[in-house]
Amino acid sequence: MARYLVSHTVPGVTPEQIDQALAAYLIVCNQVPGVALQRGACNATKGRIFCEVEAPDETAVVDSFRRINFPIDEIVPLERGYTPATGMVSYEEQGAARTSS
């Protein structure tokens, strides 16, 4: 499964609206096969939201956000990620390991 960083600009959005959109998106993730929100971050003051999404392809990402009428500025396919606990991880290798087990 691939990972994508999805950026959104929603001027004037409130923290409550972000919470509502997140709740709606989590429902959608259960309806679209293979789509899962990994993490999100936002700055309501600037109207910016960023989501890391795991999905089979970019089309599934677009479809998932379209279902909640949420605008997408950009979708960037992610190749690798980093956490202090795991270090640098290849998302492609992680996906291969999950599908082969």
C-alpha distance (Angstrom), angle and dihedral (degrees) to the residues before:
residue distance angle dihedral
M1 . . .
A2 3.78 . .
R3 3.79 127.6 .
Y4 3.78 127.1 -137.8
L5 3.79 135.9 -169.9
V6 3.79 108.3 -139.9
S7 3.80 120.8 -165.7
H8 3.78 124.8 -160.2
T9 3.79 132.5 -174.7
V10 3.78 115.2 -155.9
P11 3.83 110.2 167.3
G12 3.78 114.5 -148.6
V13 3.80 94.7 13.9
T14 3.79 115.9 156.1
P15 3.81 126.4 -143.4
E16 3.82 87.6 -112.8
Q17 3.82 91.1 55.1
I18 3.79 89.8 49.5
D19 3.81 89.4 52.3
Q20 3.82 90.2 50.0
A21 3.80 92.2 48.6
L22 3.80 90.5 48.7
A23 3.80 91.8 51.5
A24 3.82 90.6 49.5
Y25 3.80 91.7 46.5
L26 3.80 92.9 51.6
I27 3.81 88.7 55.0
V28 3.81 89.7 50.8
C29 3.81 90.7 49.6
N30 3.81 87.7 60.7
Q31 3.82 89.8 52.4
V32 3.82 101.0 46.2
P33 3.81 110.9 69.4
G34 3.79 113.8 -118.1
V35 3.82 96.9 4.4
A36 3.80 116.6 125.0
L37 3.78 131.7 163.8
Q38 3.80 107.4 -129.0
R39 3.80 98.3 -177.0
G40 3.74 141.9 -30.3
A41 3.78 138.7 -155.8
C42 3.77 132.8 -172.4
N43 3.75 147.7 -179.1
A44 3.79 106.1 -154.2
T45 3.81 91.2 -174.6
K46 3.80 90.2 61.9
G47 3.82 94.0 33.8
R48 3.81 92.5 -122.3
I49 3.81 126.0 140.3
F50 3.79 127.7 179.2
C51 3.79 125.2 -167.2
E52 3.78 130.4 -173.0
V53 3.79 105.9 -150.2
E54 3.79 131.2 -175.4
A55 3.80 112.1 -148.0
P56 3.79 141.7 148.7
D57 3.82 91.0 -111.3
E58 3.80 144.8 -18.8
T59 3.81 91.8 -90.7
A60 3.81 90.0 62.4
V61 3.81 90.0 51.2
V62 3.81 92.0 51.6
D63 3.81 91.3 46.0
S64 3.80 92.5 50.2
F65 3.81 94.3 53.8
R66 3.82 92.5 40.2
R67 3.82 88.7 59.9
I68 3.81 89.9 65.0
N69 3.83 93.7 37.5
F70 3.78 91.2 -116.8
P71 3.82 118.0 158.0
I72 3.80 120.1 -122.4
D73 3.80 120.9 -153.0
E74 3.77 98.1 179.9
I75 3.80 141.7 -10.2
V76 3.79 116.6 -152.8
P77 3.81 119.5 -170.9
L78 3.81 108.6 -132.1
E79 3.79 120.0 -140.6
R80 3.79 100.7 179.9
G81 3.77 140.1 10.5
Y82 3.76 136.5 -162.6
T83 3.78 135.6 -146.7
P84 3.79 127.1 166.9
A85 3.80 88.9 -122.0
T86 3.81 97.4 52.4
G87 3.79 104.6 20.2
M88 3.80 117.7 -147.0
V89 3.81 113.5 -8.0
S90 3.80 128.7 -172.8
Y91 3.80 109.2 -134.1
E92 3.79 90.3 -156.0
E93 3.82 91.3 56.8
Q94 3.81 90.9 46.3
G95 3.81 90.4 53.0
A96 3.79 91.8 48.4
A97 3.81 90.8 50.3
R98 3.82 91.6 51.0
T99 3.78 94.5 48.6
S100 3.81 94.5 46.2
S101 3.81 95.9 52.3
